[in-house]
């Protein structure tokens, strides 16, 4: 019968550890955005430096 008490005690400790880990992960933002990572690869943004250089070149070519 004493083994049952030990197992219940260990199970309560493990459940508490998992609860603490879950609360920690929620506070650190692990579950905030579940949609964007799966579709991020589908969107192709132009590199920022390249777009700035193109705009800079257009402005310099238009100077008298």
C-alpha positions, -999 to +999 in steps of 0.1 A: +000+000+000+029+024+006+040+020-030+006+035-041+013+066-019+048+070-034+034+067-070+006+092-062+032+116-048+055+112-078+025+117-102+015+149-084+051+163-086+053+154-123+019+170-130+031+202-112+063+202-133+044+200-165+020+227-154+049+250-146+065+243-180+032+250-197+028+283-179+064+293-186+059+286-223+027+306-225+044+336-208+073+334-233+049+336-263+053+300-276+016+298-286+010+334-298+011+329-336+002+295-350-008+305-385+021+326-398+049+301-397+030+277-418+023+302-446+054+324-443+072+304-470+044+312-495+051+349-495+081+363-513+091+397-502+118+416-522+150+423-503+149+457-487+184+468-498+177+460-534+145+479-534+162+509-518+190+508-544+165+507-573+146+537-559+179+556-552+190+549-588+157+562-602+160+594-582+197+600-593+188+595-629+161+621-628+184+649-614+192+676-640 
